[in-house]
């Protein structure tokens, strides 16, 4: 039996006892995790397709270890402006082993929905942080980092891990100045924040 399942924003074809490297998960090493966004299950000649996911299907796995991928160079350049920025990036990864594939009978948990309801009324507009677009802001809120104060107290490396775990499309975002920006916003120092942001491009100092 095999399944195609979405894990941390990516789709994988998995089988029992298979080891898979996925974007960094929030759980600790040794923890059991499950994924209910199963798009397809194949068992011999029988293939079940979801619409888009299969109701009641679930892939269970165990976290083996957290690690970092090979270094990737991110180079940004603006024509005729003398602007060049070179940064190295190592993707935060998690190695898991698939323990079981259930075609039916699993119930979808909804802790994320409860968290959204609890924080929706008090969340700050994190898009005011230069370099944080709507998707990045949504990823932080879903991870419980929903105020300027929380962003200010979170290391830039951890913010990058949260974005990467939410979607590989957010892994390139540089968060080095986000805690400093968030602290000014939390303190209500909007004029100082504007001065700082005028010196930034994509969250990076020009």
Secondary structure by P-SEA (a helix, b strand, c coil): cccccccccccccccccbbbbcccccccccbbbbbccccccccccbbbbccccccccbbbbbbcccccccbbbbbbbbccccbbbbbbbbbbbbbbbbcccccccbbbbcaaaaaaaacccccccccccccccaaaaaaaaaaccccaaaaaaccaaaaaaaaaaaccccccccccaaaaaaaaaaacaaaaaaaaaaaccccccc
